[in-house]
Amino acid sequence: MFAVLSVEARKLNRSLASVLAIAAPSLIALFVFFNMLRGKAAAPWEMWMGSASAIWAFFMLPMSVTALTALVAHMEHGPKSWDHLRALPLPRWKLYAAKAICVVAVVAGMSLMVLAMVWGAVAAAAAIKPELTPTGPFELATYARTMGMMFLAALLLIAIQLWTALRFASFVPGLVLGIGGTFFAVVATSAKQGVFLPWQMPINMLASEAWRVNTALGLGGGLGLVALILMTVHLSRREVL
């Protein structure tokens, strides 16, 4: 399994995945940086880190997952290399499990980069305008916990998007699903039923109602792991992609 993971990691390194992984958190950091420079008075750390986490969970995370899964799938669909891969003397499930692990790992890394880059952006803005230096404590453990919960709640979203991207040779179904899911998540933000929408589960980690947080986390994380396993079993049994 380690060898398969190593190959997948090298494929991602040679693709645009690294650009995507850096670009998405960077855009959030740039937004926070320039938005902070527009301010007239200092604001607490919680406001800057909370707003960055909301932007990540609300829009950038689902769209990044959509793009990343399409990219990972197209690396095989594009050159039509599935027949070659599936003919290798190793269990087919390892091929799909390795892709799932790599995608999940990249999303986890992007989540960490959001925290690090936003902290750097706020610090840079404060260096330019010292009067805007954030007030209050920088509660890294709290921010990391929230980001970790968002990541876990996004597992079902990741599984659905990756399953669709790997199942269809065209990248269109995955993109349509991702764009449509994000659209309905945005327009149905205040709806109680929205907690059951995979694309809205990460943002529910910031909800004030405990039931929304627990429901989204339980469904997103629990069903997400189940969906990733089912995806691996289903795709490994298919003869033609």
N, C-alpha and C positions, 0 to 999 in steps of 0.2 A: 504493500500500500504506500510505503514511503517513496518508492521509486515513481509510482504514478503521480503522487502529489508533487514530487520534484519536477516532473515533466510539465504538469499543469502550471506550476509556479513560473517556470521558464517561459512558457507560452504567454502568460499574462505579462511578464516582464518585457517581452518583445512586442506586445500589442499596445493599444492606447489606454489600457486599463490604468496604468500608472498615472497617465495624464488626467484621466477622469477622477481618480482617487485624490489627487492633489487639487484639481480645479474646483470641485464642489465645496470643500471646506474653505478654500481660499476666497471664494465669492462671498461666503457668509462673513468671513473675517474682514474683507474689504468693505462690505456694507456697514459692519459695526464700526470700523475705523473712521470712515467718512461721516457716518451718522453721529458719532461721538464728537468729532471736530466741529459739528454744527451746533453743539450744545452751548449753553451759557452758564450752566452751573453743574457742579459735580453730582453724579448719581451713584447709587450703591452698586457694588459688584453684582449683586443678585439680579439687578435689572438687565445689565449687559449680558450676563451669562444665560439668564432665563430667556431673553429675547432671541439670542442666538440658537439656543436649544429648540425653541418653538419654530423658528424658520427651518431648521434642519428636519425636525419631525414632520412639520406640516407640508412642506413642499420639496425641499432638496433631497431628503432621504428617499421618498418613493420614486422621484424622477431619476435619481442616481442608480437605484436598483434596476429600474427599467432599462436604462442605458447599459449598465454593466452586464446584466443577464443577456441582453441582445448581443453584446460584444463577445461574451464568452461562447455563446452558442454559434455565432457566425464564424468563429475561428475554425469550426469543424464543418458547418453547413456550407460556407463559402467555397472552400477547395474540395468539397464532397469527400471528406476523409473518414467518414463514419464507417464505411465498409472496411477500410484498412484497420481502423482502431478495433472494431468489433471482431476482426479475424486474429487479433493478437492472442497468444497463449496465456491469457489471464482472465479471471472472472469479469464478466461485463459490468457487474454492479460497481466494481472499483472505478471504472471510467466515470460514471455519473456521480458516485460518491465523492470522488476527488474534485470534480467541478463544483459540487455543492459546497464542499469544505472551503475551497478557494474563494468562492463568492462570499460566503459568510465571513471568512477571515478579512477580506478586503473591506466589507461593510463595517466590521468591527474596527479596523484600522482607521477608516474614515471618521468614525464616531470619535475616536481618540484625537484625531487631528483637528476636529472641530473645536474641541476644548482647548487644545494647545494653541491653535492659530488665533482663536478669539482672545485668549489671554494675551498673546503677543500683540494683537491689534490694539487692544485696550491700553496695554502698557506703552505702545508706541505713540498712541494719541495723547496719552497723559504726559509723555516726555515732550511733545510739541507744545501742548497747552497744560502746564502743571496745575492750573486752577481746576481742571476737569478730572484730576486724580480721583478714582472711585473711592467712595466711602464704605465703611463697614468691613467686615472680614471677608477674605477670599476663601470660601468654604469648598475646597477642592473635592473633599469626600462626598459632599452633597451633590455637587454638579456631576461628578463621575457616576454616582449612583443613579441619578436621573437619566444620564446618557446610556448607562447600561440597561436600564429598564426599557428605554426606547428601542435599543438594539434587540432585546429579547422579544418585545412586542412586535417587532418587524419581521420575525422569522417566518410567519405565515405568508406575509407579503412576498418575501424573498422566495419561498418555496413555490408559490403560485406563478410568479414571474419567470423563474428559472425553468419550471416544468413546461410552461407554454413556449418559452424560447427554444428549449431543446426538442420539444415535440414537433414543432413546425419548422420546415426548412426556411421559410420566408420569415424575415424579421418583423413583418407588418403586424401579425396577430399579437405578438408581445408588446409592441409599441402602442397599438390601439388599446390593449388591455391596461397598460400602465398609465397612459394619458387619461383614459376614461375613468379608471379608478381614482386617480388623483383629482380629477375634476369633480367627481361626486363627493369625494372626501372634503373638498374645499367648500362646496355649496351646501353640504349637509353637516357642517361643523357643529351646530347647536342641536341637531336632532338626536334624541336618545338612542334611536336605532343605529346611529352612526358608529357606536361602539363596537358593533358586530362587523363593520366594514374593514377588511384587512389594511387598506390604505390609510385608515384613520386611527388605527390602534396605537401607533407610536405617539401621536399628539395627545392621546388620552392619558398619557403618563403625567401630563401637566394639569389634569382635571382636578377640581376641588372636591368632587364627590368620590369617596373611597370606592364605591361600587364600580364606577367607570374605570378607575385605575386597575382594580383587581380583575375585572372582567376582561379588559383588553389585554392585560398582561398574561392572564391564564390562557385565553384563547390564542393570542398571538404566539406565545412561547410554546405552550403545550401542543396545540394543533399544528404549529409550524414544524416542530420536530417530527410529528407523525406524517405530515405532508411530505417532508423531505425524504423520509424512509419510503413512503408509498411511491414517490416519484422515481426513486432509485430502482425499486422493484419493477415498476411498470415499464420504464424505459429499457431496462436490461433484458426484458422478455420480448420486446418488439424486434422483429426481424428486419424491418425496413423503416427508416426515418424519413 
